[in-house]
Amino acid sequence: MHPFAELTVPQRTVGIHWFEQNSYAIKDSQGTTVLIDPYFPHNRPADRFVHTDPPLDESQLPTQYVLLTHAHGDHTCSETLERIHQSWPEARYVGPRESIQKILEQTGVDSNQTITIAAGESVELDTMIVHAVYAKPPAGDPDTGIQPPDVTHLGYVIKVGGTKLYFSGDEINTFADLDGLVKPIADLHPDIGFITLHPTEGEFPFIDGSIQIAQRIGLKTVVPSHYACFVKRDYDPHEWADQIPPDGPEPLIIPPNSQVVYRVQTG
């Protein structure tokens, strides 16, 4: 079995495994395991992928739930989801309507195993509570010329025991400047956040924007995300960490395809 399947998670902590890109697994002390945006394609040419081997054999990690942020192929990957379904046929799938539609059209998952969720809604996944928030506003950001997104983009705040985790999904570049996006997340008081960014690309927040998101939300710990997968979309997370001010949230860099046990900082 995968090492994360064997991980014992103490009370009031959460196990977190980062595979690459925005693909995570989280596990609580009761053993509930949720995959977030699993993306493990098998065709991985070296000129496109940083790692030519997929980071997970889906049959080796028992999975109760899969949480999807949006219907782009590196976040809702039908190939990966079909293998999860074949290995763990009781797993359930939660995501925005476009992701659920893609699953129903392109995999063997039945509709009664899916949950469509929208921003402002929440759902209980056994011992976890998931709150959906916007990553990109449906109207885009007209003031800066950013067009509406092609699909619904969500993020999630997940309550796991005594910890709240925020997964940003692919958020809009100007996220930190948009109170309508920041406030619903800040009001949920997440402890640790997994923030999509890129130093130069522009679709997502730059380094300074990602740090502003973490500060405005009030995170205690912040983790960089959305790298170590595509050759042309990679970046050095240490350059990001070096720019976090001393009074900012604590940076946490999880090496690709490895796990940590996180406990909320107190005091």
N, C-alpha and C positions, 0 to 999 in steps of 0.2 A: 504493500500500500504506500501511498504518497506520505512523506514525513508529516504533512499537515493533518492527515487523518489520524496519526498516532499522537499528535500534540495534546497534552493535558493542559487545560486552561483553568487556572485557579479562579475562585470566586472574585468578583469585582475587577476582573481583567478581561481582555478580549484578545484572542489570537488573530493575527493579521498576516496573510501571505500575499506578497506582490509577485506576480509572474513577469509582466512587462506591460508596456502601454498603459491602459487603464484597467487591466485585468487583475482583480483581487479576489481573495477568499477571506471571509471572516468567520470566526467560530467562538461561541460562548462557553461558559462552564457547564452548560447542560448538553453540549455537543451539537447544537444546531449549527449547520454550516450553510453559508450563503455565498454563491459566486456572484461577482459584480462584473459585468461586461466581459465575460470570458471570450477570449480570442486566441485560438490555438490552431491556426491552419497548418496543414501538412506540407503544402507546396510552398517552400520558403527559399527562393533563389538568393544567392549570396549578394547579388547586386541590389537587392531590395530589403532584405531582412538582416538585422544585426546578428541574430542567432539563427542558424539554419535548421536546428532541431526545435520542435514545438516544446514549450516549457511544461506541458502537462499531458499525460495519458489520462484521459477523462475517466477511464474505468477504475483508476487507482485512488480517486478522491470521492468518497460518499458525499452526495449533494442533495440537500432537501429543497433548496430554493435557488433561483437564478434571478438576479435583479439587473435590468437593462436601462441605460440612460437615454438612448436614442437609436434610430434604425440605420445608422451608417454601418458599413460592413465590418469595421474593426471594433464595433461595440455590440452589434447584434449580428453575430456570425452564424449563419444557418448550418454550416458544416460542423462547427464546434457544438452547437446546440443539439444537433441530431445525434452526435456521439454521446453527449450527456444523457439524452433521452433514452438511447439504447442501453446505456450502462445503469442508469438510475431512473427507471420508468415512472416512479412515483414523484419525481421532482416537479415542482411548480415554477411558473415563469411569470414575472411581474415586470411591467414596463408600459411606456406610452403606447397609444393605439397603433402607431405605425410599426413598432417593434412586434407587438402581438400579432398584427396582421401578417407580417413577414414570417413569423414562426408558424402560423397556421397554414400559410401557403407553401412553405418550403421545407417543413419538417413533419414528422409523424406525431408531434405533440397534439393532443386533443384539446378542444376549447375549454373543457372543464378543468384543465390543468393550468390555465392562464388567468391572470388578473390584470385588467387594464387600469392604470392609475394616471391621475392628472395632478398638476401642481395644486397644492393646498389640501390634497387628500392624504390619508394615512392608511396603513394596513398592518395587521399583526402577522408576523411570520413565526409561529410558535412562541418562543421566548423573546423575540425581537419585535420592536415597533419601528416601522419605516414611514418617514414623512417625505413626501415628494415636494420639491421646490423647482423653480425655473432655473435653468442654466443659461438659456438665451430667451429673451422675451419674444413672444410670437410676432410682434411688430418690428423686431430688430431694434436699432437705435437710430431713428431718423435724424437726430441732431448731429450725428457724426457720419452720416451717410452709410451706415451698416444696414444692409437689406434684411428683410425677414428671413429666418432660417427655412430650409427646405423641408424639415421635419421637426416635430416637437423635441426639444432638448430639455431634459430634466437633470436635476441633481437630487441627492437623497441625504437626509439626516436620519441615522439609524441609532436607536437606543438599544444598547446591548448591556444588560445588567446596570451597573452604575456609570457607564461610559456612553457618550454620544459621539458618533463618528459622522463626518460630513464628507461625502464624495461629490465633487463638483460636476462630474461629467465634462463635456466640452463647452465650457462657458464662453460667453461673448467677451471680446477683447476689453470692452469698457465696463465690465461687470462692477468693479470697485466704485465707479462713479454713479451707479444706478441704485438709488435708495430702494426702489421697488423690488429689486432682486436681493439686496443685502439684508434688509430688515427682517423678512420672514425667516431667514436662516439665523441671524443674530438672536432673534426672539426664542429660538429653540435651544440656544446655548450649547453648541457642540464643543467638545473638548479637543478633538484632533480632526484635522482636515486634510484631504488628499486632493491637491489642487493641480488641474491641468494648466500648463504654461508652455511657452516657447520663447527663447530669447530674441528671436528676430522675425518669426513668420508672420504674425499679425492677426491670424484668425482667433487666437487665444490671447489671454493676457501676457504681456512681457514680464520680465522678472519683477520689475517694480510694481506692476499691477497685481501680480499674484501675492506679493507681500502685503500690499494694501488690502486685498481681500481678507487675508488672514487676520490683519490687525482690526479691520472694521467689524468682522464677525466676532472677534474676541477669542480666537483659538489659543489654546495653551501650547499645542504642538501642531506643526505643519509639515506635510510630506509632499515632495514634488512628484508629479505624475505625468504620464503620456510621453514616455521616452524609452530607450533601450529596446525598441522593436523595429522601426523602420530606419534604414540607413539615412534617408534624407530628412528625417524628422527627429533626429537624436540630439541630445545636448548634455552638457556636463552638469550634474546636479550640485556639485561643489561650488561652481561659479554662482549659482542661485543662493546657496546657503551663506556664502561669504557676504552677501549684500543684505542679509537680515540684520537689523539694528540690535544692539545689546539688550534693549528693553522690549524687543519683539518676541513673538512666539518661538519656542524651541524648535529648531529644524531637526527633522529626523529623515535620514537617507536610508532607505531599505535597499540593500543590494538586490539586483534582479534575481527572481526566482528563489527568494528566501523569506523567512518568516520572523516575526517578533511577537512577544507578548506585551501588550501595552496596558499600563495602569495609569489612571488619571493622576496628574500632578496635583498635590494639595499644598496649601500654605502660600 
